[in-house]
Amino acid sequence: MSALRRILALAGLAAGLTAAPLAAQTAMPADSLAYARQITTWFFAGEVDSLVAHSDSGGQGIEAETEWQDRLASFTARVGTETEVLEEKFVKRNGNTQYWRTSKYSDYATEPVMVRWAFNKQGQLIGAGVNPKSQAPPIDPD
């Protein structure tokens, strides 16, 4: 199974964060809330070409676009659409900055769902994950 498929494999709606290749062609800092929100908007809107364009060299090409489309379809089939953002924050995990967006979804009332984006120091998207809020992965100690 490829790294991108592991990223958003929604077995039980939980997926571990993997170092899936996604990179940025931008000077936006990894802890920019505007940038993290834009990445999320592109994902929810199915603008996978924008995700791929902001991916590192391993996340380029038509295969990456197809995998993102498949993951979005799986995600929305499982949880529906985002109805309310409950929390947005940046954390450090595995030495990288991550944006965690916790929201309610139309078809998943069990508990809030967290969408996670991981960035390297250059602001390149290097991974993603999704999980119920109760299954948030551990973060780096301060």
Chimera marker file (.cmm) of the C-alpha trace (Angstrom):
<marker_set name="trace">
<marker id="1" x="0.000" y="0.000" z="0.000" r="1" g="1" b="0" radius="0.5"/>
<marker id="2" x="1.436" y="3.384" z="-0.947" r="1" g="1" b="0" radius="0.5"/>
<marker id="3" x="2.129" y="6.069" z="1.625" r="1" g="1" b="0" radius="0.5"/>
<marker id="4" x="-0.702" y="8.252" z="0.314" r="1" g="1" b="0" radius="0.5"/>
<marker id="5" x="-3.181" y="5.406" z="0.598" r="1" g="1" b="0" radius="0.5"/>
<marker id="6" x="-2.092" y="4.783" z="4.172" r="1" g="1" b="0" radius="0.5"/>
<marker id="7" x="-2.571" y="8.474" z="4.936" r="1" g="1" b="0" radius="0.5"/>
<marker id="8" x="-6.293" y="8.570" z="4.594" r="1" g="1" b="0" radius="0.5"/>
<marker id="9" x="-7.212" y="4.899" z="4.754" r="1" g="1" b="0" radius="0.5"/>
<marker id="10" x="-10.316" y="5.198" z="6.814" r="1" g="1" b="0" radius="0.5"/>
<marker id="11" x="-10.538" y="1.781" z="8.389" r="1" g="1" b="0" radius="0.5"/>
<marker id="12" x="-12.633" y="2.645" z="11.387" r="1" g="1" b="0" radius="0.5"/>
<marker id="13" x="-12.041" y="6.293" z="10.446" r="1" g="1" b="0" radius="0.5"/>
<marker id="14" x="-8.582" y="6.151" z="12.005" r="1" g="1" b="0" radius="0.5"/>
<marker id="15" x="-5.420" y="6.601" z="10.006" r="1" g="1" b="0" radius="0.5"/>
<marker id="16" x="-1.943" y="7.085" z="11.308" r="1" g="1" b="0" radius="0.5"/>
<marker id="17" x="0.111" y="9.976" z="10.154" r="1" g="1" b="0" radius="0.5"/>
<marker id="18" x="2.548" y="8.833" z="7.535" r="1" g="1" b="0" radius="0.5"/>
<marker id="19" x="5.317" y="10.697" z="5.878" r="1" g="1" b="0" radius="0.5"/>
<marker id="20" x="3.445" y="10.735" z="2.619" r="1" g="1" b="0" radius="0.5"/>
<marker id="21" x="5.033" y="12.941" z="0.036" r="1" g="1" b="0" radius="0.5"/>
<marker id="22" x="3.358" y="16.288" z="-0.349" r="1" g="1" b="0" radius="0.5"/>
<marker id="23" x="5.340" y="19.469" z="-0.883" r="1" g="1" b="0" radius="0.5"/>
<marker id="24" x="4.949" y="23.164" z="-1.346" r="1" g="1" b="0" radius="0.5"/>
<marker id="25" x="6.082" y="25.541" z="-4.020" r="1" g="1" b="0" radius="0.5"/>
<marker id="26" x="5.506" y="28.460" z="-1.704" r="1" g="1" b="0" radius="0.5"/>
<marker id="27" x="7.396" y="30.525" z="0.811" r="1" g="1" b="0" radius="0.5"/>
<marker id="28" x="4.506" y="30.262" z="3.269" r="1" g="1" b="0" radius="0.5"/>
<marker id="29" x="5.703" y="29.338" z="6.756" r="1" g="1" b="0" radius="0.5"/>
<marker id="30" x="4.636" y="25.944" z="8.111" r="1" g="1" b="0" radius="0.5"/>
<marker id="31" x="2.810" y="27.599" z="11.008" r="1" g="1" b="0" radius="0.5"/>
<marker id="32" x="0.703" y="29.923" z="8.867" r="1" g="1" b="0" radius="0.5"/>
<marker id="33" x="-2.958" y="29.479" z="9.743" r="1" g="1" b="0" radius="0.5"/>
<marker id="34" x="-3.972" y="30.950" z="6.385" r="1" g="1" b="0" radius="0.5"/>
<marker id="35" x="-1.813" y="28.421" z="4.535" r="1" g="1" b="0" radius="0.5"/>
<marker id="36" x="-3.104" y="25.466" z="6.586" r="1" g="1" b="0" radius="0.5"/>
<marker id="37" x="-6.678" y="26.555" z="5.982" r="1" g="1" b="0" radius="0.5"/>
<marker id="38" x="-5.961" y="26.849" z="2.258" r="1" g="1" b="0" radius="0.5"/>
<marker id="39" x="-4.599" y="23.290" z="2.139" r="1" g="1" b="0" radius="0.5"/>
<marker id="40" x="-7.789" y="22.120" z="3.881" r="1" g="1" b="0" radius="0.5"/>
<marker id="41" x="-9.984" y="24.091" z="1.496" r="1" g="1" b="0" radius="0.5"/>
<marker id="42" x="-8.223" y="22.557" z="-1.495" r="1" g="1" b="0" radius="0.5"/>
<marker id="43" x="-8.731" y="19.073" z="-0.065" r="1" g="1" b="0" radius="0.5"/>
<marker id="44" x="-12.437" y="19.556" z="0.686" r="1" g="1" b="0" radius="0.5"/>
<marker id="45" x="-13.003" y="21.187" z="-2.723" r="1" g="1" b="0" radius="0.5"/>
<marker id="46" x="-11.271" y="18.310" z="-4.509" r="1" g="1" b="0" radius="0.5"/>
<marker id="47" x="-8.581" y="20.612" z="-5.879" r="1" g="1" b="0" radius="0.5"/>
<marker id="48" x="-6.036" y="17.834" z="-5.769" r="1" g="1" b="0" radius="0.5"/>
<marker id="49" x="-3.875" y="19.525" z="-8.378" r="1" g="1" b="0" radius="0.5"/>
<marker id="50" x="-3.207" y="22.255" z="-5.820" r="1" g="1" b="0" radius="0.5"/>
<marker id="51" x="-2.280" y="19.681" z="-3.174" r="1" g="1" b="0" radius="0.5"/>
<marker id="52" x="0.079" y="17.986" z="-5.598" r="1" g="1" b="0" radius="0.5"/>
<marker id="53" x="1.544" y="21.335" z="-6.651" r="1" g="1" b="0" radius="0.5"/>
<marker id="54" x="2.412" y="21.938" z="-2.999" r="1" g="1" b="0" radius="0.5"/>
<marker id="55" x="3.945" y="18.497" z="-2.611" r="1" g="1" b="0" radius="0.5"/>
<marker id="56" x="7.544" y="17.424" z="-2.452" r="1" g="1" b="0" radius="0.5"/>
<marker id="57" x="8.999" y="15.547" z="-5.402" r="1" g="1" b="0" radius="0.5"/>
<marker id="58" x="7.644" y="12.221" z="-4.169" r="1" g="1" b="0" radius="0.5"/>
<marker id="59" x="4.069" y="13.491" z="-4.289" r="1" g="1" b="0" radius="0.5"/>
<marker id="60" x="4.033" y="14.734" z="-7.851" r="1" g="1" b="0" radius="0.5"/>
<marker id="61" x="2.247" y="13.393" z="-10.910" r="1" g="1" b="0" radius="0.5"/>
<marker id="62" x="-1.082" y="12.045" z="-12.045" r="1" g="1" b="0" radius="0.5"/>
<marker id="63" x="-0.860" y="9.046" z="-9.706" r="1" g="1" b="0" radius="0.5"/>
<marker id="64" x="-0.758" y="11.365" z="-6.701" r="1" g="1" b="0" radius="0.5"/>
<marker id="65" x="-3.775" y="13.292" z="-7.994" r="1" g="1" b="0" radius="0.5"/>
<marker id="66" x="-5.731" y="10.072" z="-8.463" r="1" g="1" b="0" radius="0.5"/>
<marker id="67" x="-4.880" y="8.891" z="-4.970" r="1" g="1" b="0" radius="0.5"/>
<marker id="68" x="-5.969" y="12.209" z="-3.439" r="1" g="1" b="0" radius="0.5"/>
<marker id="69" x="-9.277" y="12.012" z="-5.336" r="1" g="1" b="0" radius="0.5"/>
<marker id="70" x="-9.830" y="8.478" z="-4.061" r="1" g="1" b="0" radius="0.5"/>
<marker id="71" x="-9.019" y="9.489" z="-0.474" r="1" g="1" b="0" radius="0.5"/>
<marker id="72" x="-11.368" y="12.468" z="-0.598" r="1" g="1" b="0" radius="0.5"/>
<marker id="73" x="-14.168" y="10.276" z="-1.929" r="1" g="1" b="0" radius="0.5"/>
<marker id="74" x="-13.580" y="7.720" z="0.849" r="1" g="1" b="0" radius="0.5"/>
<marker id="75" x="-13.412" y="10.414" z="3.506" r="1" g="1" b="0" radius="0.5"/>
<marker id="76" x="-16.601" y="12.192" z="2.472" r="1" g="1" b="0" radius="0.5"/>
<marker id="77" x="-18.458" y="8.890" z="2.024" r="1" g="1" b="0" radius="0.5"/>
<marker id="78" x="-17.595" y="8.038" z="5.619" r="1" g="1" b="0" radius="0.5"/>
<marker id="79" x="-18.109" y="11.370" z="7.402" r="1" g="1" b="0" radius="0.5"/>
<marker id="80" x="-19.994" y="13.636" z="4.993" r="1" g="1" b="0" radius="0.5"/>
<marker id="81" x="-19.213" y="17.317" z="4.930" r="1" g="1" b="0" radius="0.5"/>
<marker id="82" x="-17.725" y="19.563" z="7.556" r="1" g="1" b="0" radius="0.5"/>
<marker id="83" x="-20.452" y="21.405" z="9.458" r="1" g="1" b="0" radius="0.5"/>
<marker id="84" x="-18.547" y="23.157" z="12.245" r="1" g="1" b="0" radius="0.5"/>
<marker id="85" x="-14.906" y="23.807" z="13.046" r="1" g="1" b="0" radius="0.5"/>
<marker id="86" x="-14.347" y="23.278" z="16.756" r="1" g="1" b="0" radius="0.5"/>
<marker id="87" x="-10.611" y="23.826" z="17.076" r="1" g="1" b="0" radius="0.5"/>
<marker id="88" x="-7.556" y="24.665" z="14.996" r="1" g="1" b="0" radius="0.5"/>
<marker id="89" x="-4.063" y="24.411" z="16.398" r="1" g="1" b="0" radius="0.5"/>
<marker id="90" x="-0.449" y="23.778" z="15.557" r="1" g="1" b="0" radius="0.5"/>
<marker id="91" x="1.526" y="21.081" z="17.324" r="1" g="1" b="0" radius="0.5"/>
<marker id="92" x="4.931" y="19.497" z="16.924" r="1" g="1" b="0" radius="0.5"/>
<marker id="93" x="4.925" y="15.811" z="16.036" r="1" g="1" b="0" radius="0.5"/>
<marker id="94" x="7.912" y="13.792" z="14.884" r="1" g="1" b="0" radius="0.5"/>
<marker id="95" x="9.884" y="17.038" z="14.782" r="1" g="1" b="0" radius="0.5"/>
<marker id="96" x="7.578" y="18.684" z="12.251" r="1" g="1" b="0" radius="0.5"/>
<marker id="97" x="4.880" y="21.309" z="12.524" r="1" g="1" b="0" radius="0.5"/>
<marker id="98" x="1.369" y="19.947" z="12.195" r="1" g="1" b="0" radius="0.5"/>
<marker id="99" x="-1.953" y="21.708" z="11.760" r="1" g="1" b="0" radius="0.5"/>
<marker id="100" x="-4.814" y="19.921" z="13.523" r="1" g="1" b="0" radius="0.5"/>
<marker id="101" x="-8.369" y="20.876" z="12.543" r="1" g="1" b="0" radius="0.5"/>
<marker id="102" x="-11.094" y="19.319" z="14.685" r="1" g="1" b="0" radius="0.5"/>
<marker id="103" x="-14.613" y="19.553" z="13.281" r="1" g="1" b="0" radius="0.5"/>
<marker id="104" x="-18.101" y="18.129" z="13.294" r="1" g="1" b="0" radius="0.5"/>
<marker id="105" x="-19.297" y="16.364" z="10.142" r="1" g="1" b="0" radius="0.5"/>
<marker id="106" x="-22.754" y="15.824" z="8.686" r="1" g="1" b="0" radius="0.5"/>
<marker id="107" x="-22.654" y="12.024" z="8.604" r="1" g="1" b="0" radius="0.5"/>
<marker id="108" x="-20.473" y="11.212" z="11.599" r="1" g="1" b="0" radius="0.5"/>
<marker id="109" x="-22.153" y="12.179" z="14.842" r="1" g="1" b="0" radius="0.5"/>
<marker id="110" x="-20.160" y="9.783" z="17.021" r="1" g="1" b="0" radius="0.5"/>
<marker id="111" x="-17.542" y="12.406" z="17.868" r="1" g="1" b="0" radius="0.5"/>
<marker id="112" x="-15.569" y="15.227" z="16.236" r="1" g="1" b="0" radius="0.5"/>
<marker id="113" x="-13.058" y="14.293" z="13.552" r="1" g="1" b="0" radius="0.5"/>
<marker id="114" x="-9.528" y="15.638" z="13.274" r="1" g="1" b="0" radius="0.5"/>
<marker id="115" x="-7.858" y="16.343" z="9.939" r="1" g="1" b="0" radius="0.5"/>
<marker id="116" x="-4.074" y="16.729" z="10.241" r="1" g="1" b="0" radius="0.5"/>
<marker id="117" x="-1.521" y="18.225" z="7.868" r="1" g="1" b="0" radius="0.5"/>
<marker id="118" x="2.231" y="17.906" z="8.489" r="1" g="1" b="0" radius="0.5"/>
<marker id="119" x="4.720" y="20.445" z="7.140" r="1" g="1" b="0" radius="0.5"/>
<marker id="120" x="8.488" y="20.534" z="6.895" r="1" g="1" b="0" radius="0.5"/>
<marker id="121" x="10.556" y="23.624" z="7.715" r="1" g="1" b="0" radius="0.5"/>
<marker id="122" x="10.116" y="24.947" z="4.171" r="1" g="1" b="0" radius="0.5"/>
<marker id="123" x="6.324" y="24.869" z="4.520" r="1" g="1" b="0" radius="0.5"/>
<marker id="124" x="6.011" y="21.810" z="2.302" r="1" g="1" b="0" radius="0.5"/>
<marker id="125" x="3.167" y="19.483" z="3.036" r="1" g="1" b="0" radius="0.5"/>
<marker id="126" x="4.796" y="16.171" z="3.953" r="1" g="1" b="0" radius="0.5"/>
<marker id="127" x="1.943" y="14.167" z="5.409" r="1" g="1" b="0" radius="0.5"/>
<marker id="128" x="-1.679" y="14.010" z="6.381" r="1" g="1" b="0" radius="0.5"/>
<marker id="129" x="-3.931" y="12.045" z="8.655" r="1" g="1" b="0" radius="0.5"/>
<marker id="130" x="-7.475" y="11.770" z="9.857" r="1" g="1" b="0" radius="0.5"/>
<marker id="131" x="-8.879" y="10.315" z="13.052" r="1" g="1" b="0" radius="0.5"/>
<marker id="132" x="-11.644" y="10.720" z="15.600" r="1" g="1" b="0" radius="0.5"/>
<marker id="133" x="-10.661" y="13.358" z="18.153" r="1" g="1" b="0" radius="0.5"/>
<marker id="134" x="-10.334" y="10.703" z="20.868" r="1" g="1" b="0" radius="0.5"/>
<marker id="135" x="-7.637" y="8.973" z="18.811" r="1" g="1" b="0" radius="0.5"/>
<marker id="136" x="-5.321" y="11.944" z="18.345" r="1" g="1" b="0" radius="0.5"/>
<marker id="137" x="-1.711" y="10.774" z="18.090" r="1" g="1" b="0" radius="0.5"/>
<marker id="138" x="0.878" y="11.820" z="20.658" r="1" g="1" b="0" radius="0.5"/>
<marker id="139" x="2.751" y="15.072" z="20.125" r="1" g="1" b="0" radius="0.5"/>
<marker id="140" x="6.380" y="15.862" z="20.808" r="1" g="1" b="0" radius="0.5"/>
<marker id="141" x="7.222" y="16.837" z="24.385" r="1" g="1" b="0" radius="0.5"/>
<marker id="142" x="8.029" y="20.517" z="24.846" r="1" g="1" b="0" radius="0.5"/>
<link id1="1" id2="2" r="1" g="1" b="0" radius="0.2"/>
<link id1="2" id2="3" r="1" g="1" b="0" radius="0.2"/>
<link id1="3" id2="4" r="1" g="1" b="0" radius="0.2"/>
<link id1="4" id2="5" r="1" g="1" b="0" radius="0.2"/>
<link id1="5" id2="6" r="1" g="1" b="0" radius="0.2"/>
<link id1="6" id2="7" r="1" g="1" b="0" radius="0.2"/>
<link id1="7" id2="8" r="1" g="1" b="0" radius="0.2"/>
<link id1="8" id2="9" r="1" g="1" b="0" radius="0.2"/>
<link id1="9" id2="10" r="1" g="1" b="0" radius="0.2"/>
<link id1="10" id2="11" r="1" g="1" b="0" radius="0.2"/>
<link id1="11" id2="12" r="1" g="1" b="0" radius="0.2"/>
<link id1="12" id2="13" r="1" g="1" b="0" radius="0.2"/>
<link id1="13" id2="14" r="1" g="1" b="0" radius="0.2"/>
<link id1="14" id2="15" r="1" g="1" b="0" radius="0.2"/>
<link id1="15" id2="16" r="1" g="1" b="0" radius="0.2"/>
<link id1="16" id2="17" r="1" g="1" b="0" radius="0.2"/>
<link id1="17" id2="18" r="1" g="1" b="0" radius="0.2"/>
<link id1="18" id2="19" r="1" g="1" b="0" radius="0.2"/>
<link id1="19" id2="20" r="1" g="1" b="0" radius="0.2"/>
<link id1="20" id2="21" r="1" g="1" b="0" radius="0.2"/>
<link id1="21" id2="22" r="1" g="1" b="0" radius="0.2"/>
<link id1="22" id2="23" r="1" g="1" b="0" radius="0.2"/>
<link id1="23" id2="24" r="1" g="1" b="0" radius="0.2"/>
<link id1="24" id2="25" r="1" g="1" b="0" radius="0.2"/>
<link id1="25" id2="26" r="1" g="1" b="0" radius="0.2"/>
<link id1="26" id2="27" r="1" g="1" b="0" radius="0.2"/>
<link id1="27" id2="28" r="1" g="1" b="0" radius="0.2"/>
<link id1="28" id2="29" r="1" g="1" b="0" radius="0.2"/>
<link id1="29" id2="30" r="1" g="1" b="0" radius="0.2"/>
<link id1="30" id2="31" r="1" g="1" b="0" radius="0.2"/>
<link id1="31" id2="32" r="1" g="1" b="0" radius="0.2"/>
<link id1="32" id2="33" r="1" g="1" b="0" radius="0.2"/>
<link id1="33" id2="34" r="1" g="1" b="0" radius="0.2"/>
<link id1="34" id2="35" r="1" g="1" b="0" radius="0.2"/>
<link id1="35" id2="36" r="1" g="1" b="0" radius="0.2"/>
<link id1="36" id2="37" r="1" g="1" b="0" radius="0.2"/>
<link id1="37" id2="38" r="1" g="1" b="0" radius="0.2"/>
<link id1="38" id2="39" r="1" g="1" b="0" radius="0.2"/>
<link id1="39" id2="40" r="1" g="1" b="0" radius="0.2"/>
<link id1="40" id2="41" r="1" g="1" b="0" radius="0.2"/>
<link id1="41" id2="42" r="1" g="1" b="0" radius="0.2"/>
<link id1="42" id2="43" r="1" g="1" b="0" radius="0.2"/>
<link id1="43" id2="44" r="1" g="1" b="0" radius="0.2"/>
<link id1="44" id2="45" r="1" g="1" b="0" radius="0.2"/>
<link id1="45" id2="46" r="1" g="1" b="0" radius="0.2"/>
<link id1="46" id2="47" r="1" g="1" b="0" radius="0.2"/>
<link id1="47" id2="48" r="1" g="1" b="0" radius="0.2"/>
<link id1="48" id2="49" r="1" g="1" b="0" radius="0.2"/>
<link id1="49" id2="50" r="1" g="1" b="0" radius="0.2"/>
<link id1="50" id2="51" r="1" g="1" b="0" radius="0.2"/>
<link id1="51" id2="52" r="1" g="1" b="0" radius="0.2"/>
<link id1="52" id2="53" r="1" g="1" b="0" radius="0.2"/>
<link id1="53" id2="54" r="1" g="1" b="0" radius="0.2"/>
<link id1="54" id2="55" r="1" g="1" b="0" radius="0.2"/>
<link id1="55" id2="56" r="1" g="1" b="0" radius="0.2"/>
<link id1="56" id2="57" r="1" g="1" b="0" radius="0.2"/>
<link id1="57" id2="58" r="1" g="1" b="0" radius="0.2"/>
<link id1="58" id2="59" r="1" g="1" b="0" radius="0.2"/>
<link id1="59" id2="60" r="1" g="1" b="0" radius="0.2"/>
<link id1="60" id2="61" r="1" g="1" b="0" radius="0.2"/>
<link id1="61" id2="62" r="1" g="1" b="0" radius="0.2"/>
<link id1="62" id2="63" r="1" g="1" b="0" radius="0.2"/>
<link id1="63" id2="64" r="1" g="1" b="0" radius="0.2"/>
<link id1="64" id2="65" r="1" g="1" b="0" radius="0.2"/>
<link id1="65" id2="66" r="1" g="1" b="0" radius="0.2"/>
<link id1="66" id2="67" r="1" g="1" b="0" radius="0.2"/>
<link id1="67" id2="68" r="1" g="1" b="0" radius="0.2"/>
<link id1="68" id2="69" r="1" g="1" b="0" radius="0.2"/>
<link id1="69" id2="70" r="1" g="1" b="0" radius="0.2"/>
<link id1="70" id2="71" r="1" g="1" b="0" radius="0.2"/>
<link id1="71" id2="72" r="1" g="1" b="0" radius="0.2"/>
<link id1="72" id2="73" r="1" g="1" b="0" radius="0.2"/>
<link id1="73" id2="74" r="1" g="1" b="0" radius="0.2"/>
<link id1="74" id2="75" r="1" g="1" b="0" radius="0.2"/>
<link id1="75" id2="76" r="1" g="1" b="0" radius="0.2"/>
<link id1="76" id2="77" r="1" g="1" b="0" radius="0.2"/>
<link id1="77" id2="78" r="1" g="1" b="0" radius="0.2"/>
<link id1="78" id2="79" r="1" g="1" b="0" radius="0.2"/>
<link id1="79" id2="80" r="1" g="1" b="0" radius="0.2"/>
<link id1="80" id2="81" r="1" g="1" b="0" radius="0.2"/>
<link id1="81" id2="82" r="1" g="1" b="0" radius="0.2"/>
<link id1="82" id2="83" r="1" g="1" b="0" radius="0.2"/>
<link id1="83" id2="84" r="1" g="1" b="0" radius="0.2"/>
<link id1="84" id2="85" r="1" g="1" b="0" radius="0.2"/>
<link id1="85" id2="86" r="1" g="1" b="0" radius="0.2"/>
<link id1="86" id2="87" r="1" g="1" b="0" radius="0.2"/>
<link id1="87" id2="88" r="1" g="1" b="0" radius="0.2"/>
<link id1="88" id2="89" r="1" g="1" b="0" radius="0.2"/>
<link id1="89" id2="90" r="1" g="1" b="0" radius="0.2"/>
<link id1="90" id2="91" r="1" g="1" b="0" radius="0.2"/>
<link id1="91" id2="92" r="1" g="1" b="0" radius="0.2"/>
<link id1="92" id2="93" r="1" g="1" b="0" radius="0.2"/>
<link id1="93" id2="94" r="1" g="1" b="0" radius="0.2"/>
<link id1="94" id2="95" r="1" g="1" b="0" radius="0.2"/>
<link id1="95" id2="96" r="1" g="1" b="0" radius="0.2"/>
<link id1="96" id2="97" r="1" g="1" b="0" radius="0.2"/>
<link id1="97" id2="98" r="1" g="1" b="0" radius="0.2"/>
<link id1="98" id2="99" r="1" g="1" b="0" radius="0.2"/>
<link id1="99" id2="100" r="1" g="1" b="0" radius="0.2"/>
<link id1="100" id2="101" r="1" g="1" b="0" radius="0.2"/>
<link id1="101" id2="102" r="1" g="1" b="0" radius="0.2"/>
<link id1="102" id2="103" r="1" g="1" b="0" radius="0.2"/>
<link id1="103" id2="104" r="1" g="1" b="0" radius="0.2"/>
<link id1="104" id2="105" r="1" g="1" b="0" radius="0.2"/>
<link id1="105" id2="106" r="1" g="1" b="0" radius="0.2"/>
<link id1="106" id2="107" r="1" g="1" b="0" radius="0.2"/>
<link id1="107" id2="108" r="1" g="1" b="0" radius="0.2"/>
<link id1="108" id2="109" r="1" g="1" b="0" radius="0.2"/>
<link id1="109" id2="110" r="1" g="1" b="0" radius="0.2"/>
<link id1="110" id2="111" r="1" g="1" b="0" radius="0.2"/>
<link id1="111" id2="112" r="1" g="1" b="0" radius="0.2"/>
<link id1="112" id2="113" r="1" g="1" b="0" radius="0.2"/>
<link id1="113" id2="114" r="1" g="1" b="0" radius="0.2"/>
<link id1="114" id2="115" r="1" g="1" b="0" radius="0.2"/>
<link id1="115" id2="116" r="1" g="1" b="0" radius="0.2"/>
<link id1="116" id2="117" r="1" g="1" b="0" radius="0.2"/>
<link id1="117" id2="118" r="1" g="1" b="0" radius="0.2"/>
<link id1="118" id2="119" r="1" g="1" b="0" radius="0.2"/>
<link id1="119" id2="120" r="1" g="1" b="0" radius="0.2"/>
<link id1="120" id2="121" r="1" g="1" b="0" radius="0.2"/>
<link id1="121" id2="122" r="1" g="1" b="0" radius="0.2"/>
<link id1="122" id2="123" r="1" g="1" b="0" radius="0.2"/>
<link id1="123" id2="124" r="1" g="1" b="0" radius="0.2"/>
<link id1="124" id2="125" r="1" g="1" b="0" radius="0.2"/>
<link id1="125" id2="126" r="1" g="1" b="0" radius="0.2"/>
<link id1="126" id2="127" r="1" g="1" b="0" radius="0.2"/>
<link id1="127" id2="128" r="1" g="1" b="0" radius="0.2"/>
<link id1="128" id2="129" r="1" g="1" b="0" radius="0.2"/>
<link id1="129" id2="130" r="1" g="1" b="0" radius="0.2"/>
<link id1="130" id2="131" r="1" g="1" b="0" radius="0.2"/>
<link id1="131" id2="132" r="1" g="1" b="0" radius="0.2"/>
<link id1="132" id2="133" r="1" g="1" b="0" radius="0.2"/>
<link id1="133" id2="134" r="1" g="1" b="0" radius="0.2"/>
<link id1="134" id2="135" r="1" g="1" b="0" radius="0.2"/>
<link id1="135" id2="136" r="1" g="1" b="0" radius="0.2"/>
<link id1="136" id2="137" r="1" g="1" b="0" radius="0.2"/>
<link id1="137" id2="138" r="1" g="1" b="0" radius="0.2"/>
<link id1="138" id2="139" r="1" g="1" b="0" radius="0.2"/>
<link id1="139" id2="140" r="1" g="1" b="0" radius="0.2"/>
<link id1="140" id2="141" r="1" g="1" b="0" radius="0.2"/>
<link id1="141" id2="142" r="1" g="1" b="0" radius="0.2"/>
</marker_set>
